[in-house]
Amino acid sequence: MKSLTLLTILWLMLLNSAVYAQQDAQFSQYMFNGIYINPAYAGYKEQMNLHTFYRSQWTGGLEGNPETFSLALDAIANNGNVGLALNVLKDQLGAESTLAGYLNYAYRLPVSEKARLAFGLGAGISQYSIDGAKLNPNQLEDPRVPKEKQSVIVPDLRAGLYYSSDRIYAGFSLDNLIGQYMSYTKDPTVLIPKKMPHFYLTAGGLIPLSGSLLLKPSFMLKNESKGPTTLDLNTFVLFAERLWLGASYRTGIGVWNKDNLQRDLSTTNAVVGLAEFFVTERIRIGYAYDFSFNKFKDFNYGTHELSLGYSFIPKKLKMLTPRYF
């Protein structure tokens, strides 16, 4: 009963603070699932790839804690000049859920022998739902809490750029480009938060430390037009092209003034430990553990994230340059 009450309080806090906006789901291993944040990533590895992620946030202390599942399949066409991808996402936070699917196209322009600049576009649909039966309000007749499940289906567009070489990469992308204009956002009886545009700015590189040791620093800046801005700083060490060990620091930053956000809003800080192991040249497994420093740290045992990647490499083809990004 206590956990249900905490969940209801959390949901109402999110609704009151972001009634006009809703944040995208996040992954700590996004650097291995680039299609999720940037459609121009499609075809980057230059063979067919399958990526899947499962994230359970704030485990062990809060019923209805956020859970997210993502799956992406991408490949190349037209002699590597085109990337194609399908990605789906299922996100659940207590009574609130999202189910989304996208088809992505990337035109990959060679700019040098080892570098490409890709232009990506994604189109898809999303279903957003709130199930009032899963909430336990302190006031049974609270008009802010829906009595039954509400659900809307809306189209969406996303776009991005992605540059990569054998040593550096950089990307910029936008999503939720048309969802805010859908008719449900003008209906006061529908309490599903409006999806506002996000942009993602990413960059990173490889620094050789020895013959079998590589250092990979990177960052991601994530901004939602009506919500907080977050910055991820990441560092990985790659051992013998098999084992990645790394850490991330995530924090909220005040780059842009937003009138809808309270001035004393605390930043969300977290540290993340990550490990990725390439069992073979085709199979990658990964794990991340997030420890947050927000107000809910006393009600949970952290966040766990599992990932799996599989490359469908043809028998006659062996990658000449490993794709580290």
N, C-alpha and C positions, 0 to 999 in steps of 0.2 A: 504494500500500500504506500509505503514511504517512497519507493522508487517511482511509482506511478505519479505521485504528487510532484516529485522532483522533475519528472519528465514533462508534466503539464506546465510547471513554472517555466522550464526551459523553453518550451514551445511558445508560450505567451510572450516571453522576453524577446524571442526571435521575431515574433509577429509584430510586436510593438516597435521594435527597433528597426525593422526592415519591412514594413508593411508594403512598401513600394518596390522592394528588391529582394532577390534571393541569390545567395552565393552558389557558385559551382561547387560540386564535390571536388575534393582534393586527393591527390596521391603523393606519397613521399618518394616513390620510385618512378615518377613521371618521366625521368630521363631515359627509361627503358620502355616507355609507352607514349612516344612523342605524338602519335596520331590523336591521342585524347585531347591535347591542347592545340595542335596545329595540323590542319589538313595538308599542308605542303610537305609534311614529313613522309607522306605516302610514297613507297618505293625506295626509300633511302638506302635500305640494306641490299637492294638490287637482286633480291630473290623473294619468293613467297615466304611470309613470316606470320606466325600466330603468336599473339601476346594476350595473356589473361591475368587479371589482378583481382584480389579480394582484400578488402580493408575493413577491419572491425575497430571502431574508435571508442575510446572511453570504456574499455571492457571491465567486467567484474563488479560494477557497483551501480549501474544505472540501466534499468530495464528499458528497452526501446532505444539503446544507444545506436549511433549512426553506423550503418553497414553499406558498403559500396562494392559492386562487382562490375568489372569492365572486361570486354573482349574485343580484340581488333585483329583483322586479317588484311594484309596488304601485299602487293606484288608490283612488278614493273611490266610495261608493254612498250611496243614501238621502239625496240632496241634500247630500252632504258630511258627514253626521253619522256615517258609518261609513267606516273605512279597512280595506282588505284587502291582504294582501301574501303573496308566496311568496319565500322565500330559501333558497339552497343554498350549501354550503361544502365545499370539498375542501382538506384540509391534509395536508402530507407532511413529516415530519422523519426522514430516513434510513429506518430500518426501520419507523417508526411512522406510521400514517396515520389520518385521520378523514374520513368522508363523512357529511354531515348535511343534512337538509331540514326546513323548518318552514312551516306555514301560520299566518298571523297575522291577528288581528282587533283592531281598535281602535274603541271608541266615542268619538266626538269631540263633546264638550259645549261649545257656545258660552258663554263667560263675559263677553264684551263684543263690540263691533262688530268688533274686529280681533284677538281672542284666543280660543283654545280650550284646553280641558283634555281630554286623551285618556287613556283607560284601555285598556291593551292586554293581550292574552293570545295566546301562541303555543304550538302543539303540533306535535311532529315526532318523527322517529326519527334515530338516529345509529348508524353502523357504525364501531367502533374496531378497529384491526388492528395487529399486530406481526409482521413477517416476519423470522424468525431467519436465513434464508438470506442476508440483506443485511448481516449483522453479521460481523465478523472478530475474534473474541476472541483475546487473547493465549494463553489456555488453551483448547484445542479442546474439552475436556470440561467447560467451565464450566457448572455446573448452573443458573446464573442466566440463561443465554441460551437461549431456545427453539430447538429444532431445525428447526421448520417454522412456517408462518404460523398465528397465532392471530387469531380474529376474533369479535366479539360485536356484536349488534344490540340496542339498548335504546331505549325511548321517552323522551321528555323534554317538560317543560313550562317555559315562561318567562312572565314577567309584567312590566308596567311602567306608568309614568305619564309623560306628556309635556305640558308647558305651553309654549305659544308665542304670541307676538304679533308685531307688525311690528318690534319692537326688542329683545326679550329672549326667551330660552328656558331651560327647565330640565327635566331628566329624571332618573328613577330607575328602575332595572330589576334583575331577578333572573333568572338562568338556571340550567340543570342542577338543577332542583328535585327530580327523582325518580331520576336516574341512579345516585346513590350507594346506593340501596336495592335495586338489581337483584342477582340471584343470583350473577352472575359475580364480584362483589366479594368473595364469601365462599369462592371456590375458590382455594386456594393454588397450583394448577398454572397458573392464568391470570395472566400477568404484565402484563396491560393495566392501566395506572393508573386508579384510580377518578376519575370526574368529579364534583367537588365544586361546590356552588353558588358563583357569582360575583355580586357586585353592582356596578353602574355608577352613578355620580352625575355628571351633566354639567350645565353651565350656561354661558351666554355672552350676548353682546349686541352691538348695533351702535351705534357712536358716529360721527355725521356730522362729518367734518373740513372738507368744502367741498361744493360742489354736486355734484361727480362723484367724491368721495373718501370712503370709509367705512373705519372701523377696527373690526375684529371680534376682541375678546379672548374666550377661552373656556378651560375646563378640563375634565378628566375624571379622576375618582378610580375606580380599579378595584381591587377586593379579592376574593381567593379565600379561602374559609374556612380552608384549611390551608396556603396559600402566601403569598408576598410581596404587599404592597400597592404599587401604582404610581400616580404622579400625572403627568398630562400638562398642561403649561401651553402654550397656543397663542395666537398673534397673527397675524391676517391684515390686509392692506390691500387693499381692493377699488377698482379703477380703472375708472370709467365703466361699471360693471355688466358688465364683460367679463373683466377679468384680476384674479385673486387671487394675491398673493404673500405668503408667510407663513413662520413658523418655529415649531418646537415644542421643548420641553425635557421629557424623560421621566426620572423618577427613582424609585427605590424609597424608601418612607417607612415608619417604624415607628410607625404609629398604634395598632395593637393588638398586645398581647403574645400570641405563639403558641408554645406549649410544644414543638411539633414542629419548629420552625425553630431552627437553631443561632444562638447569640447574636452571633457575629462575622460573620454572613452579609453579604457586601458588597452594596451597592446597585447596580442596573443603571442606568447613566446613558447617555443618548443625546441628541443634537441632531438635528433634522430640518429640512430645507429643503423647502418645498412650493410648487408653482405649479399654478394651475387656470385654464383658459382656456375661456370660453364662445364657441365658434366661431359659433354662432347661438343664438337663444333656446331652441332645442331640444337642442343638442348641447354637452356639456361634456367636456373631456379634462383629465386631471390627472397629475402626477408628484410623487413624494416620494423624497428620499434621506435615509436614516438613517445616522449615524455613531455607533457605540457606543463606550463607554469601558470595556467589560467585558474579561475575561481573554482573550477570543477575538479581540480587535481586530487582533492581529498575524497572524491566519490568514485574513483576508478583506479584501475591498475595499468593505465597506459593504453596505447594503440598498437595493434599488430597488423601487419600487411604482408601478404604472400603474393608472389608472382611466378609466372611460368612463361617461358618463351621457347618457340620451336621454329627452326628454319628448314624449309623444304628445299634443300640444296640438291640440284640434279647430280647424279653420279659422275657425270663427265665435267662438272664445273666445280672448281674450288676457288673460294674467294682469294684474290691476289692481295687485297688490302683489307684487314679486319675492320669492321664497322664498330667503332667504340662508342658512338653516340646514340 
